[in-house]
Amino acid sequence: MAHSLSAKKRIRQNAKRRAHNRWRKTGIKETVKAFETACKDGKPDAIQDALCACYKELDQVAAKGTIHKNTASRRKARLAARANKAVNA
């Protein structure tokens, strides 16, 4: 258990940041699930809209530092490949 005031404050800050990061990562998962359901439906317009939403969410979360920018880029590339496969299939 922390004894100094600064250590106690650091614990409070870490808990708040951890909660916010988990909230952001949950948002990514929700948008990706929406994208996957759009891919299953097979409507190109819905797939494109869901892909744009995923891009936006990933870019915002990477900008805040919750995930690394290269991780966001890798996920975006994989989502784009999945979208192309769904549209062309």
N, C-alpha and C positions, 0 to 999 in steps of 0.2 A: 504494500500500500504506500502511496506517495505521502511524503511528509511536508515537503516544501510547498509554498503557494504556487510557485511556477510549475512544479510537477503536477499539482492538482489541476491547474489551468490547462496544461498540456493534455491531460487525460480527457477533460471536457471537450477540448478542441478536436481531439482525435475521434471521439465518439460522434461528434456532430458531422465531421468530414466523412467518416465511414458511412454514416447513415445517408448522407447526400450522395456519395459515390454509388452506394447500393441502389438508390432511387434512380440514378442516371442509367446504371447498367440494366435495371429492370425495364426502363423505357426502351433501351435498345432491343431487348428480347421481345418486347411487345410489338414493336414495329417490324421486326424480322418475322415474327409469327404471322402478322397481317400480310406481309409480302408472300410468305409461303402459301397462305390460303388463296391469295390472288393468283399465284402460279398454278395452283390446283384447279382453279376455275377456268383458267386459260384465256381470259379476256386481256388482250394486249394493252388497252387503255388502263385497266385496273392495275396490271402489272407495272406499267410505267409510273403511275402515280405512287404505288407502294414503294417502288425502287427509289423515287425521289425523296419520299419520306424517310427511308432508311439512310440515304446519303446525308440528309440534313441532320438527322439524329446522331449519326456517327461523327460527323464533322463538329457538331456542337460539343459532344462529350469529349472528343479529342482536344478541342480547343481549351476546355476546362482542365485538362490534365488527368482525367479519370482513366482514360486509356491512352496508349501511345499513338502518335499520329500514323506510324507505320502499321500498327494493328488496325486502325480504322481504314487505311488504304487497302490493306490485304482483304479485309471483310467486304469492302465495297467492290473490289475486283471479283471476288467469289460470288457476290450477289448479282453482279452484272452478267457473269457467265451463266448463272442459273436462270436469269431473266431471258437471255438470248436463247438458251436451250428450250425454255418454256414457250417462247413466242414462235420459234422456228419449228417446233415439234408438232 
